[in-house]
C-alpha cells in the first residue's frame, strides 16, 4: 500500500530526504577529516590560536582558540539541523516543519561566517565576543535573582577583559536594563556602531553566496514568514482539497510540495556551503574540497527545488 497523505505521495519527500542526508554526511566528512584540529600551518586559524597569550581575560585564557572551535561547533549544529529536515520531510501530514529548521540553519551558518569574515584578528575577536555577550544576556536567566545577576556580571566582565587586550571598550546604554547586553567597539568605531542584526548578517551571507542584489533579502523574509506561522503570506503555500465545501467554505489542508520544500530548505544548504568556504580559507584548506564534497548533493537539492546553484 502506497504511503499517501490526503493525495500527497510521500515518495518525493523521501527522495528529497535522502538527498539532504547525503549533503549532511558530506558536511560531516569535511568537519571530521578536512577541518580537524590542528589547522594547517600558516593558516589564520592557527595564528589566531597562537595569539591566546595576547588576549587573556580574568578567567578565559584561550579566547582565540574558542573562536576557532566555535566554527566547528557551528558546522555540527548545521548537520544536526539538516538531518532534522530530512527526518521530518517524509512524515505523514508534516509539511511546514522543515522551515524553522532551515531558518535556524541559515542563522547558524551566517553568524559563524560573519565572525570569520573579519579581516583582522581584532575584528574576528570583536565579532566573536559580541556574539558571546548577546548569547549570555539572551539566556533564560532569572534576572530577579541576585546570584544569577552576579554570574552574568562575572562572565560579562571576563569577555570585556579579553576585549580590552585588543583595545575594544564595552559600551552600555545609559537606559539599559540589567538584561541588555553591552557591546564592544573598535578604535575606529563610535559608540553608536552596534553589532548588525541577524537579518543584516543573513543578507550579507547570501550576497557572499552569489545571490543578486535583488534577491539577498528574500530568503530570510521567506523563512521568517513560514517560521512565524504566516504560511499563506510566505509565498510557499499550496492547498490540497480534502473534502466537499460546507456552506461555501472549502475543506482544504495547507501543504508544501516536495519541490517547494526543496526550494525553501536548500537555502540552509547554500548558507552552509558559504560558511564552509570561509572556514576553508581560515584553516588553509583548499576550497575545492568543499565544492567537490558538496557539489553533487547540493546540485540535486537545487534541481529538485528548481533553483540555480549559486556561484
Backbone as CSV, one residue per row, in Angstrom:
resi,resn,N_x,N_y,N_z,CA_x,CA_y,CA_z,C_x,C_y,C_z
1,UNK,0.840,-1.193,0.000,0.000,0.000,0.000,0.879,1.249,0.000
2,UNK,0.587,2.176,-0.910,1.405,3.372,-1.012,1.220,4.265,0.210
3,UNK,2.325,4.894,0.575,2.297,5.814,1.701,1.829,7.175,1.194
4,UNK,0.542,7.478,1.381,-0.024,8.703,0.856,-0.734,9.461,1.980
5,UNK,-0.757,10.777,1.841,-1.420,11.613,2.821,-2.386,12.549,2.110
6,UNK,-3.658,12.201,2.128,-4.663,13.048,1.507,-4.266,13.414,0.087
7,UNK,-3.843,12.433,-0.698,-3.484,12.692,-2.080,-2.039,13.090,-2.297
8,UNK,-1.239,13.117,-1.225,0.165,13.503,-1.343,1.029,12.254,-1.260
9,UNK,1.770,11.982,-2.312,2.634,10.809,-2.343,3.927,11.121,-1.593
10,UNK,4.239,10.302,-0.618,5.414,10.550,0.221,6.722,10.217,-0.470
11,UNK,6.682,9.549,-1.627,7.918,9.118,-2.284,8.821,10.299,-2.618
12,UNK,8.224,11.384,-3.084,9.035,12.555,-3.459,9.717,13.157,-2.243
13,UNK,9.022,13.139,-1.104,9.611,13.670,0.128,10.744,12.772,0.619
14,UNK,10.553,11.472,0.478,11.590,10.524,0.889,12.839,10.687,0.038
15,UNK,12.656,10.888,-1.256,13.792,11.088,-2.154,14.549,12.358,-1.783
16,UNK,13.814,13.429,-1.503,14.457,14.677,-1.086,15.199,14.483,0.230
17,UNK,14.591,13.749,1.162,15.242,13.498,2.451,16.563,12.758,2.262
18,UNK,16.598,11.809,1.334,17.838,11.080,1.058,18.922,12.030,0.539
19,UNK,18.532,12.969,-0.310,19.477,13.961,-0.822,20.041,14.805,0.315
20,UNK,19.165,15.231,1.218,19.593,16.087,2.329,20.518,15.324,3.273
21,UNK,20.224,14.058,3.508,21.104,13.256,4.375,22.488,13.118,3.756
22,UNK,22.550,12.918,2.446,23.854,12.817,1.785,24.619,14.133,1.892
23,UNK,23.910,15.232,1.801,24.553,16.537,1.971,25.121,16.665,3.381
24,UNK,24.319,16.291,4.382,24.778,16.372,5.772,25.978,15.457,6.010
25,UNK,25.964,14.273,5.417,27.102,13.360,5.556,28.366,13.963,4.949
26,UNK,28.208,14.635,3.809,29.362,15.263,3.162,29.905,16.401,4.017
27,UNK,29.010,17.178,4.631,29.437,18.253,5.521,30.180,17.680,6.720
28,UNK,29.644,16.603,7.285,30.272,15.986,8.453,31.651,15.434,8.109
29,UNK,31.798,14.903,6.908,33.112,14.411,6.488,34.117,15.558,6.458
30,UNK,33.701,16.688,5.907,34.590,17.842,5.885,34.939,18.280,7.302
31,UNK,33.957,18.225,8.190,34.175,18.636,9.572,35.186,17.732,10.272
32,UNK,35.022,16.426,10.121,35.829,15.482,10.900,37.172,15.153,10.253
33,UNK,37.278,15.358,8.941,38.520,14.994,8.247,39.317,16.223,7.809
34,UNK,38.711,17.058,6.991,39.456,18.161,6.394,39.706,19.317,7.355
35,UNK,38.746,19.576,8.282,38.879,20.723,9.171,39.242,20.317,10.592
36,UNK,39.729,19.128,10.747,40.079,18.653,12.076,41.294,19.420,12.602
37,UNK,41.288,19.725,13.906,42.442,20.374,14.508,43.650,19.443,14.465
38,UNK,44.895,19.942,14.413,45.197,21.378,14.326,44.996,21.909,12.914
39,UNK,44.763,23.194,12.796,44.644,23.794,11.483,45.988,23.736,10.766
40,UNK,45.942,23.876,9.455,47.162,23.784,8.651,48.154,24.873,9.050
41,UNK,49.425,24.541,8.926,50.471,25.523,9.225,50.299,26.739,8.323
42,UNK,50.439,27.905,8.935,50.302,29.126,8.163,48.887,29.622,8.022
43,UNK,47.932,28.903,8.596,46.539,29.305,8.460,46.198,30.415,9.450
44,UNK,45.147,31.161,9.128,44.672,32.186,10.052,44.204,31.546,11.348
45,UNK,43.601,30.368,11.235,43.129,29.685,12.425,44.250,29.375,13.399
46,UNK,45.348,28.869,12.875,46.480,28.530,13.733,47.120,29.782,14.316
47,UNK,47.196,30.839,13.503,47.761,32.093,14.006,46.876,32.684,15.098
48,UNK,45.555,32.572,14.916,44.651,33.062,15.954,44.861,32.301,17.260
49,UNK,44.927,30.973,17.162,45.111,30.159,18.373,46.419,30.505,19.073
50,UNK,47.448,30.789,18.278,48.744,31.120,18.860,48.720,32.455,19.588
51,UNK,47.708,33.271,19.308,47.615,34.600,19.918,46.856,34.585,21.239
52,UNK,46.547,33.398,21.744,45.799,33.317,23.006,46.478,34.092,24.128
53,UNK,47.809,34.033,24.172,48.528,34.689,25.266,48.382,36.202,25.226
54,UNK,48.017,36.736,24.064,47.848,38.183,23.926,46.449,38.640,24.356
55,UNK,45.511,37.695,24.435,44.118,38.061,24.678,43.529,37.214,25.803
56,UNK,44.022,37.446,26.999,43.526,36.723,28.176,42.559,37.595,28.954
57,UNK,41.552,36.953,29.517,40.606,37.669,30.364,40.869,37.386,31.819
58,UNK,39.895,37.663,32.652,40.047,37.384,34.078,39.987,35.889,34.350
59,UNK,39.260,35.177,33.487,39.153,33.723,33.609,39.569,33.034,32.318
60,UNK,39.075,33.543,31.194,39.350,32.942,29.894,40.819,33.121,29.510
61,UNK,41.464,32.020,29.165,42.862,32.061,28.754,43.047,31.627,27.303
62,UNK,41.964,31.259,26.637,42.100,30.737,25.280,40.972,31.260,24.376
63,UNK,40.772,32.571,24.385,39.655,33.165,23.649,39.744,32.887,22.154
64,UNK,40.937,32.989,21.580,41.079,32.826,20.138,40.886,31.365,19.719
65,UNK,41.326,30.440,20.567,41.091,29.029,20.273,39.599,28.718,20.370
66,UNK,38.937,29.325,21.332,37.490,29.129,21.437,36.777,29.683,20.207
67,UNK,37.277,30.801,19.708,36.706,31.359,18.484,36.799,30.342,17.356
68,UNK,37.972,29.742,17.197,38.162,28.756,16.132,37.295,27.525,16.355
69,UNK,37.235,27.059,17.590,36.448,25.856,17.874,34.954,26.110,17.704
70,UNK,34.512,27.345,17.920,33.092,27.649,17.742,32.672,27.441,16.301
71,UNK,33.618,27.556,15.374,33.308,27.327,13.964,32.989,25.856,13.717
72,UNK,33.731,24.980,14.324,33.466,23.550,14.167,32.156,23.157,14.835
73,UNK,31.861,23.775,15.973,30.569,23.503,16.627,29.413,23.995,15.764
74,UNK,29.622,25.115,15.093,28.568,25.652,14.228,28.267,24.699,13.081
75,UNK,29.304,24.070,12.536,29.080,23.094,11.462,28.321,21.886,12.002
76,UNK,28.690,21.450,13.207,27.975,20.334,13.813,26.497,20.652,13.993
77,UNK,26.202,21.896,14.398,24.803,22.306,14.549,24.094,22.297,13.211
78,UNK,24.772,22.735,12.166,24.159,22.747,10.840,23.848,21.327,10.366
79,UNK,24.758,20.402,10.622,24.498,18.994,10.267,23.262,18.480,10.995
80,UNK,23.155,18.811,12.272,22.012,18.379,13.063,20.713,18.916,12.470
81,UNK,20.713,20.169,12.071,19.516,20.789,11.510,19.170,20.201,10.148
82,UNK,20.185,19.938,9.322,19.926,19.305,8.020,19.296,17.926,8.206
83,UNK,19.836,17.169,9.146,19.280,15.831,9.377,17.876,15.923,9.974
84,UNK,17.623,16.980,10.744,16.281,17.186,11.253,15.297,17.437,10.131
85,UNK,15.708,18.224,9.148,14.864,18.470,7.975,14.567,17.152,7.269
86,UNK,15.617,16.368,7.058,15.447,15.086,6.363,14.523,14.155,7.137
87,UNK,14.597,14.191,8.458,13.802,13.269,9.275,12.311,13.582,9.209
88,UNK,11.959,14.865,9.193,10.535,15.203,9.254,9.875,15.221,7.877
89,UNK,10.658,15.383,6.820,10.062,15.511,5.493,9.111,14.364,5.115
90,UNK,9.500,13.098,5.302,8.614,12.009,4.855,7.431,11.737,5.781
91,UNK,7.390,12.382,6.936,6.324,12.092,7.895,4.970,12.522,7.339
92,UNK,3.983,11.679,7.530,2.655,11.999,7.035,2.093,13.250,7.714
93,UNK,1.464,14.092,6.896,0.805,15.310,7.355,1.771,16.328,7.952
94,UNK,3.047,16.204,7.658,4.045,17.194,8.087,4.567,17.881,6.837
95,UNK,4.316,19.181,6.742,4.708,19.891,5.535,5.536,21.143,5.812
96,UNK,5.206,21.888,6.856,5.898,23.142,7.118,6.983,23.025,8.191
97,UNK,7.039,21.932,8.886,8.020,21.777,9.972,9.470,21.962,9.539
98,UNK,9.871,21.614,8.299,11.270,21.812,7.923,11.703,23.270,7.881
99,UNK,10.750,24.211,7.729,11.138,25.600,7.511,11.797,26.264,8.718
100,UNK,11.273,26.077,9.943,12.004,26.630,11.091,13.408,26.035,11.237
101,UNK,13.558,24.759,10.911,14.886,24.142,10.961,15.808,24.790,9.936
102,UNK,15.293,25.041,8.738,16.099,25.679,7.702,16.481,27.095,8.113
103,UNK,15.549,27.820,8.703,15.849,29.188,9.134,16.945,29.202,10.195
104,UNK,16.860,28.284,11.166,17.897,28.209,12.194,19.237,27.811,11.587
105,UNK,19.206,26.902,10.598,20.429,26.513,9.919,21.078,27.692,9.213
106,UNK,20.268,28.517,8.565,20.776,29.706,7.889,21.397,30.673,8.892
107,UNK,20.684,30.927,9.993,21.184,31.867,11.003,22.484,31.367,11.628
108,UNK,22.559,30.071,11.902,23.770,29.490,12.494,24.959,29.650,11.562
109,UNK,24.751,29.342,10.296,25.830,29.488,9.313,26.225,30.944,9.149
110,UNK,25.237,31.828,9.122,25.512,33.246,8.890,26.330,33.856,10.021
111,UNK,25.980,33.524,11.260,26.714,34.095,12.392,28.157,33.591,12.430
112,UNK,28.337,32.301,12.153,29.693,31.749,12.131,30.499,32.365,10.988
113,UNK,29.872,32.466,9.821,30.530,33.075,8.656,30.913,34.518,8.942
114,UNK,30.030,35.266,9.603,30.277,36.672,9.893,31.511,36.838,10.773
115,UNK,31.678,35.967,11.750,32.865,36.038,12.609,34.130,35.868,11.781
116,UNK,34.140,34.872,10.904,35.334,34.615,10.093,35.575,35.687,9.038
117,UNK,34.537,36.441,8.715,34.677,37.464,7.687,35.430,38.691,8.173
118,UNK,35.708,38.762,9.473,36.531,39.859,9.977,37.915,39.792,9.359
119,UNK,38.347,40.873,8.756,39.613,40.871,8.015,40.803,40.732,8.953
120,UNK,40.720,41.350,10.118,41.822,41.313,11.072,41.443,40.459,12.275
121,UNK,42.443,40.078,13.057,42.183,39.315,14.277,41.308,40.124,15.226
122,UNK,41.548,41.434,15.285,40.756,42.294,16.158,39.278,42.249,15.774
123,UNK,39.001,42.316,14.477,37.608,42.243,14.020,36.981,40.901,14.355
124,UNK,37.720,39.820,14.126,37.175,38.493,14.428,36.901,38.351,15.913
125,UNK,37.825,38.840,16.732,37.647,38.763,18.176,36.442,39.589,18.611
126,UNK,36.306,40.775,18.053,35.167,41.627,18.392,33.845,40.944,18.049
127,UNK,33.757,40.402,16.855,32.511,39.774,16.419,32.193,38.546,17.260
128,UNK,33.223,37.786,17.583,33.023,36.589,18.406,32.549,36.972,19.806
129,UNK,33.214,37.941,20.435,32.858,38.326,21.799,31.486,39.000,21.852
130,UNK,31.160,39.789,20.836,29.825,40.397,20.816,28.736,39.331,20.701
131,UNK,29.006,38.298,19.942,28.036,37.199,19.837,27.921,36.466,21.173
132,UNK,29.048,36.280,21.846,29.026,35.613,23.154,28.264,36.463,24.182
133,UNK,28.472,37.766,24.156,27.761,38.646,25.087,26.262,38.630,24.817
134,UNK,25.902,38.669,23.531,24.484,38.633,23.176,23.849,37.322,23.624
135,UNK,24.581,36.221,23.462,24.063,34.919,23.884,23.955,34.846,25.400
136,UNK,24.932,35.442,26.103,24.918,35.433,27.563,23.682,36.142,28.098
137,UNK,23.412,37.322,27.585,22.279,38.096,28.080,20.955,37.626,27.483
138,UNK,21.024,36.825,26.438,19.810,36.291,25.851,19.385,34.969,26.445
139,UNK,20.191,34.438,27.359,19.874,33.159,28.004,18.717,33.350,28.995
140,UNK,17.998,32.267,29.312,16.829,32.375,30.212,17.233,32.467,31.683
141,UNK,17.974,33.515,32.010,18.348,33.727,33.395,17.158,34.283,34.184
142,UNK,17.208,34.126,35.486,16.259,34.796,36.363,16.922,36.098,36.816
143,UNK,16.578,37.178,36.126,17.261,38.441,36.401,16.826,39.077,37.715
144,UNK,15.831,38.502,38.373,15.461,38.994,39.697,16.281,38.322,40.796
145,UNK,17.049,37.306,40.396,17.873,36.563,41.353,19.252,37.212,41.446
146,UNK,19.655,37.703,42.602,20.967,38.356,42.736,22.125,37.439,42.337
147,UNK,22.005,36.167,42.636,23.082,35.243,42.276,23.226,35.122,40.763
148,UNK,22.092,35.055,40.065,22.133,34.984,38.612,22.757,36.244,38.031
149,UNK,22.351,37.380,38.543,22.898,38.641,38.055,24.394,38.721,38.309
150,UNK,24.837,38.172,39.425,26.274,38.173,39.731,27.029,37.278,38.752
151,UNK,26.433,36.123,38.414,27.064,35.215,37.452,27.178,35.866,36.080
152,UNK,26.108,36.536,35.658,26.129,37.221,34.365,27.206,38.289,34.357
153,UNK,27.255,39.080,35.422,28.232,40.167,35.504,29.658,39.625,35.450
154,UNK,29.904,38.509,36.138,31.252,37.927,36.154,31.663,37.453,34.762
155,UNK,30.754,36.774,34.056,31.065,36.310,32.706,31.241,37.476,31.750
156,UNK,30.381,38.472,31.869,30.491,39.645,31.005,31.806,40.368,31.251
157,UNK,32.187,40.509,32.507,33.454,41.177,32.835,34.636,40.419,32.238
158,UNK,34.531,39.099,32.196,35.598,38.287,31.605,35.734,38.595,30.116
159,UNK,34.600,38.634,29.395,34.641,38.950,27.970,35.167,40.366,27.742
160,UNK,34.745,41.294,28.574,35.188,42.684,28.445,36.690,42.784,28.685
161,UNK,37.195,41.992,29.625,38.639,41.991,29.898,39.430,41.473,28.694
162,UNK,38.900,40.435,28.033,39.553,39.942,26.812,39.554,41.035,25.757
163,UNK,38.429,41.695,25.568,38.321,42.748,24.564,39.290,43.893,24.847
164,UNK,39.511,44.189,26.125,40.412,45.285,26.486,41.833,45.034,25.996
165,UNK,42.219,43.770,25.890,43.567,43.462,25.400,43.732,43.828,23.927
166,UNK,42.612,44.002,23.225,42.659,44.411,21.820,42.197,45.849,21.658
167,UNK,42.132,46.582,22.765,41.753,47.989,22.692,40.309,48.223,22.344
168,UNK,39.421,47.318,22.781,37.993,47.452,22.457,37.203,47.676,23.737
169,UNK,36.745,48.887,23.981,35.945,49.139,25.189,34.518,48.631,25.032
170,UNK,33.884,48.390,26.171,32.476,47.967,26.180,31.589,49.194,26.257
171,UNK,30.492,49.143,25.519,29.525,50.239,25.513,28.237,49.745,26.153
172,UNK,27.739,50.505,27.090,26.482,50.163,27.742,25.543,51.355,27.622
173,UNK,24.337,51.082,27.163,23.354,52.150,27.043,23.021,52.712,28.415
174,UNK,22.882,54.041,28.485,22.564,54.673,29.762,21.200,54.227,30.283
175,UNK,20.334,53.848,29.354,18.989,53.427,29.738,18.858,51.903,29.759
176,UNK,19.986,51.222,29.603,19.930,49.758,29.508,19.494,49.126,30.828
177,UNK,18.705,48.086,30.705,18.323,47.302,31.873,19.402,46.265,32.152
178,UNK,19.246,45.585,33.277,20.247,44.583,33.650,20.351,43.463,32.625
179,UNK,19.286,43.220,31.866,19.270,42.094,30.951,19.638,42.495,29.517
180,UNK,20.106,43.733,29.310,20.538,44.189,27.989,22.052,44.068,27.902
181,UNK,22.534,43.367,26.893,23.963,43.092,26.773,24.753,44.340,26.386
182,UNK,25.939,44.505,26.948,26.852,45.528,26.423,27.421,45.044,25.091
183,UNK,28.051,45.927,24.363,28.706,45.510,23.128,30.047,46.220,23.012
184,UNK,30.914,45.664,22.206,32.291,46.114,22.102,32.514,46.881,20.804
185,UNK,33.306,47.947,20.893,33.631,48.728,19.696,35.140,48.809,19.534
186,UNK,35.567,48.865,18.276,36.987,49.006,17.976,37.382,50.483,17.997
187,UNK,38.672,50.718,17.897,39.167,52.084,17.954,38.701,52.970,16.816
188,UNK,38.378,52.356,15.664,37.921,53.133,14.510,36.409,53.273,14.461
189,UNK,35.728,52.897,15.548,34.279,52.977,15.602,33.841,53.950,16.689
190,UNK,32.563,54.269,16.671,31.982,55.115,17.708,30.981,54.284,18.503
191,UNK,30.542,54.850,19.615,29.651,54.103,20.498,28.376,53.639,19.810
192,UNK,27.954,54.381,18.807,26.692,54.048,18.145,26.821,52.884,17.167
193,UNK,28.033,52.428,16.915,28.246,51.327,15.961,27.933,49.992,16.620
194,UNK,26.655,49.698,16.713,26.216,48.452,17.331,26.441,47.279,16.384
195,UNK,26.509,46.065,16.925,26.618,44.881,16.058,25.423,44.805,15.121
196,UNK,25.615,44.307,13.903,24.498,44.201,12.958,23.461,43.202,13.448
197,UNK,22.253,43.378,12.984,21.178,42.455,13.342,21.371,41.129,12.619
198,UNK,20.677,40.107,13.105,20.723,38.806,12.442,20.246,38.926,11.000
199,UNK,19.217,39.730,10.775,18.710,39.923,9.419,19.789,40.486,8.505
200,UNK,20.535,41.481,8.993,21.586,42.093,8.190,22.710,41.107,7.891
201,UNK,23.070,40.299,8.881,24.140,39.318,8.689,23.722,38.267,7.662
202,UNK,22.472,37.803,7.739,21.982,36.822,6.770,21.982,37.426,5.365
203,UNK,21.600,38.691,5.258,21.618,39.365,3.962,23.043,39.372,3.388
204,UNK,24.021,39.690,4.222,25.419,39.700,3.774,25.875,38.307,3.359
205,UNK,25.442,37.310,4.126,25.815,35.933,3.797,25.321,35.550,2.409
206,UNK,24.063,35.839,2.106,23.531,35.445,0.806,24.101,36.277,-0.326
207,UNK,24.535,37.496,-0.026,25.255,38.265,-1.045,26.577,37.575,-1.356
208,UNK,27.258,37.087,-0.300,28.516,36.363,-0.494,28.284,34.999,-1.133
209,UNK,27.056,34.489,-1.040,26.728,33.182,-1.613,26.481,33.251,-3.115
210,UNK,26.406,34.452,-3.647,26.207,34.590,-5.084,24.826,35.029,-5.497
211,UNK,23.945,35.312,-4.527,22.622,35.803,-4.886,22.718,37.258,-5.327
212,UNK,21.896,37.644,-6.297,21.911,39.002,-6.789,21.389,39.991,-5.766
213,UNK,21.669,41.279,-6.007,21.267,42.322,-5.065,19.761,42.358,-4.855
214,UNK,19.006,41.943,-5.867,17.549,41.947,-5.749,17.014,40.685,-5.081
215,UNK,17.907,39.776,-4.689,17.494,38.501,-4.123,17.910,38.299,-2.670
216,UNK,18.903,39.058,-2.206,19.505,38.750,-0.898,18.533,38.941,0.267
217,UNK,17.510,39.777,0.109,16.557,39.988,1.190,15.484,38.910,1.253
218,UNK,15.293,38.193,0.159,14.155,37.279,0.070,14.265,36.036,0.950
219,UNK,15.430,35.360,1.014,15.480,34.107,1.789,15.060,34.269,3.242
220,UNK,15.604,35.279,3.912,15.282,35.440,5.335,13.819,35.816,5.512
221,UNK,13.313,36.656,4.615,11.913,37.046,4.692,11.000,35.844,4.505
222,UNK,11.321,35.017,3.524,10.518,33.835,3.244,10.546,32.864,4.413
223,UNK,11.740,32.569,4.913,11.865,31.620,6.016,11.200,32.146,7.283
224,UNK,11.319,33.446,7.522,10.732,34.026,8.720,9.210,33.983,8.652
225,UNK,8.645,34.248,7.465,7.189,34.219,7.324,6.648,32.837,7.664
226,UNK,7.274,31.799,7.114,6.820,30.437,7.397,7.055,30.078,8.857
227,UNK,8.189,30.508,9.408,8.513,30.180,10.793,7.539,30.810,11.771
228,UNK,7.064,32.005,11.454,6.164,32.711,12.357,4.694,32.437,12.065
229,UNK,4.437,31.381,11.296,3.064,30.954,11.095,2.318,31.688,10.008
230,UNK,3.012,32.504,9.225,2.350,33.219,8.136,2.503,32.417,6.843
231,UNK,1.930,31.233,6.833,2.140,30.318,5.718,1.591,30.864,4.403
232,UNK,0.398,31.434,4.453,-0.190,31.915,3.205,0.490,33.172,2.703
233,UNK,1.261,33.859,3.571,1.987,35.052,3.141,3.440,34.750,2.783
234,UNK,3.862,33.520,2.977,5.275,33.202,2.780,5.627,32.923,1.335
235,UNK,4.609,32.801,0.487,4.880,32.547,-0.922,5.206,31.104,-1.216
236,UNK,4.998,30.228,-0.259,5.334,28.819,-0.482,4.129,27.909,-0.205
237,UNK,2.967,28.484,-0.055,1.800,27.691,0.332,1.037,27.182,-0.882
238,UNK,0.563,25.988,-0.762,-0.339,25.395,-1.730,-1.470,24.744,-0.942
239,UNK,-2.478,24.258,-1.612,-3.556,23.591,-0.879,-4.031,22.376,-1.645
240,UNK,-4.452,21.387,-0.901,-4.990,20.160,-1.474,-6.423,20.017,-0.976
241,UNK,-7.410,19.916,-1.856,-8.787,19.703,-1.390,-8.882,18.382,-0.618
242,UNK,-9.541,18.437,0.524,-9.671,17.227,1.328,-11.127,16.796,1.497
243,UNK,-12.035,17.506,0.882,-13.442,17.130,1.014,-14.333,18.164,0.365
244,UNK,-15.618,18.022,0.544,-16.573,18.948,-0.057,-16.603,20.267,0.705
245,UNK,-17.088,21.287,0.036,-17.293,22.576,0.689,-18.511,22.500,1.600
246,UNK,-18.435,23.189,2.702,-19.541,23.253,3.647,-19.917,24.720,3.812
247,UNK,-21.156,25.062,3.384,-21.605,26.446,3.417,-20.634,27.371,2.688
248,UNK,-20.093,26.865,1.593,-19.200,27.676,0.786,-17.765,27.723,1.266
249,UNK,-17.496,27.082,2.391,-16.129,27.068,2.927,-15.484,25.743,2.535
250,UNK,-14.430,25.824,1.731,-13.773,24.609,1.257,-12.926,23.993,2.353
251,UNK,-13.036,22.683,2.470,-12.157,21.955,3.388,-10.845,21.698,2.656
252,UNK,-9.796,22.292,3.111,-8.506,22.129,2.449,-7.404,22.069,3.482
253,UNK,-6.352,21.353,3.157,-5.194,21.251,4.040,-4.039,21.998,3.409
254,UNK,-3.463,22.941,4.154,-2.273,23.615,3.657,-1.142,22.607,3.566
255,UNK,-0.362,22.732,2.539,0.790,21.852,2.439,1.844,22.500,1.580
256,UNK,3.026,21.985,1.645,4.123,22.412,0.793,4.584,21.187,0.020
257,UNK,4.603,21.287,-1.292,5.012,20.152,-2.105,6.484,19.838,-1.872
258,UNK,6.903,18.677,-2.312,8.313,18.307,-2.173,9.199,19.296,-2.917
259,UNK,8.743,19.744,-4.097,9.530,20.712,-4.869,9.685,22.021,-4.103
260,UNK,8.581,22.497,-3.524,8.652,23.751,-2.774,9.456,23.569,-1.493
261,UNK,9.318,22.422,-0.843,10.123,22.145,0.346,11.611,22.222,0.016
262,UNK,11.977,21.680,-1.140,13.372,21.732,-1.563,13.805,23.163,-1.839
263,UNK,12.930,23.927,-2.483,13.255,25.314,-2.826,13.538,26.148,-1.596
264,UNK,12.780,25.898,-0.523,12.948,26.669,0.705,14.130,26.160,1.527
265,UNK,14.178,24.854,1.744,15.198,24.314,2.650,16.597,24.356,2.059
266,UNK,16.715,24.407,0.737,18.053,24.448,0.136,18.788,25.730,0.519
267,UNK,18.053,26.728,0.978,18.705,27.953,1.444,19.666,27.652,2.596
268,UNK,19.310,26.673,3.434,20.192,26.285,4.535,21.454,25.619,4.003
269,UNK,21.318,24.849,2.928,22.485,24.194,2.334,23.416,25.221,1.697
270,UNK,22.847,26.200,1.019,23.655,27.254,0.397,24.411,28.039,1.464
271,UNK,23.735,28.331,2.573,24.381,29.046,3.671,25.518,28.221,4.269
272,UNK,25.296,26.924,4.430,26.338,26.044,4.967,27.554,26.027,4.054
273,UNK,27.328,25.939,2.747,28.461,25.930,1.820,29.275,27.221,1.926
274,UNK,28.596,28.358,2.049,29.300,29.638,2.155,30.137,29.695,3.420
275,UNK,29.577,29.185,4.519,30.342,29.138,5.763,31.558,28.229,5.618
276,UNK,31.374,27.065,5.002,32.494,26.137,4.833,33.584,26.709,3.935
277,UNK,33.203,27.468,2.938,34.204,28.129,2.097,35.054,29.081,2.930
278,UNK,34.396,29.847,3.790,35.126,30.780,4.648,36.032,30.031,5.623
279,UNK,35.526,28.929,6.171,36.333,28.139,7.096,37.524,27.516,6.379
280,UNK,37.339,27.119,5.124,38.447,26.562,4.351,39.565,27.596,4.213
281,UNK,39.195,28.832,3.912,40.210,29.890,3.801,40.884,30.133,5.147
282,UNK,40.105,30.095,6.215,40.617,30.338,7.564,41.576,29.236,7.995
283,UNK,41.244,28.007,7.639,42.044,26.848,8.053,43.104,26.468,7.025
284,UNK,43.162,27.236,5.923,44.106,26.984,4.830,43.888,25.594,4.221
285,UNK,42.629,25.293,3.995,42.214,24.064,3.314,41.715,24.465,1.929
286,UNK,42.073,23.745,0.880,41.619,24.113,-0.467,40.098,24.184,-0.555
287,UNK,39.599,25.295,-1.067,38.150,25.451,-1.204,37.560,24.413,-2.149
288,UNK,38.397,23.886,-3.042,37.905,22.865,-3.975,37.369,21.649,-3.234
289,UNK,37.906,21.371,-2.040,37.409,20.239,-1.258,35.945,20.440,-0.874
290,UNK,35.588,21.691,-0.576,34.201,21.999,-0.248,33.320,21.800,-1.471
291,UNK,33.767,22.332,-2.613,32.967,22.222,-3.832,32.814,20.762,-4.244
292,UNK,33.907,20.014,-4.186,33.855,18.605,-4.592,32.996,17.788,-3.624
293,UNK,33.116,18.079,-2.329,32.391,17.298,-1.332,30.893,17.535,-1.351
294,UNK,30.496,18.773,-1.588,29.071,19.127,-1.502,28.388,19.226,-2.858
295,UNK,29.188,19.232,-3.926,28.667,19.555,-5.243,27.478,18.736,-5.700
296,UNK,27.592,17.421,-5.680,26.537,16.566,-6.236,25.230,16.677,-5.451
297,UNK,25.318,16.562,-4.124,24.088,16.595,-3.325,23.454,17.980,-3.343
298,UNK,24.275,19.035,-3.348,23.721,20.381,-3.420,23.045,20.610,-4.767
299,UNK,23.669,20.152,-5.842,23.081,20.309,-7.169,21.748,19.573,-7.268
300,UNK,21.678,18.380,-6.680,20.437,17.607,-6.711,19.348,18.289,-5.891
301,UNK,19.737,18.831,-4.750,18.800,19.548,-3.889,18.240,20.766,-4.633
302,UNK,19.135,21.534,-5.257,18.712,22.721,-6.025,17.825,22.306,-7.200
303,UNK,18.185,21.239,-7.872,17.402,20.794,-9.039,15.974,20.430,-8.622
304,UNK,15.850,19.756,-7.488,14.519,19.398,-7.012,13.666,20.633,-6.771
305,UNK,14.294,21.676,-6.256,13.548,22.888,-5.968,13.492,23.873,-7.124
306,UNK,14.085,23.511,-8.259,14.078,24.421,-9.397,14.898,25.654,-9.156
307,UNK,15.969,25.520,-8.378,16.826,26.653,-8.021,18.178,26.494,-8.724
308,UNK,18.676,27.552,-9.293,20.002,27.514,-9.904,21.061,27.503,-8.818
309,UNK,22.055,26.649,-8.957,23.129,26.582,-7.958,23.914,27.885,-8.012
310,UNK,23.974,28.645,-6.898,24.719,29.900,-6.923,26.209,29.657,-7.133
311,UNK,26.896,30.629,-7.677,28.341,30.513,-7.883,29.073,30.458,-6.544
